Amino acid sequence: MPFAKGVSAKLKVFDAEGNETSIDYYRLIKIEKRLGVQKFFGMEYEGSVFLEKEGIMATKKLLE
């Protein structure tokens, strides 16, 4: 992680509160902030509940 220039966030399923159900992104972001490597996030949505744009916006909201 100390050499990472960016991180890719690939989400598929959100719960009712907007959290991704298979990966603890809050924990991952906390680790990145602690290491000081959070620079860029690539965002992808691969789920079937939202349209692609809606899924990416939900991903962005979660990461913010």
C-alpha positions, 0 to 999 in steps of 0.5 A, a space after each residue: 500500500 505505501 507505493 500505491 498511487 490510486 485505489 480501485 473500488 468495485 462495488 456490486 451490492 449495497 444494503 439499505 444504508 448504502 454500504 457495500 455488503 461484501 467488502 468493508 470499505 470503511 475499514 479499507 479507507 481508514 487503513 489508506 488514510 492511516 498510511 497516507 496513500 489515498 490519492 485517487 479512486 477508480 470506481 466501478 459498479 458491477 451490480 444489477 440493482 442500479 443502472 451503471 451511472 446510479 451505481 457509480 454515484 452510490 459508490 462515490 457517495 459511499 467513498 466520500 
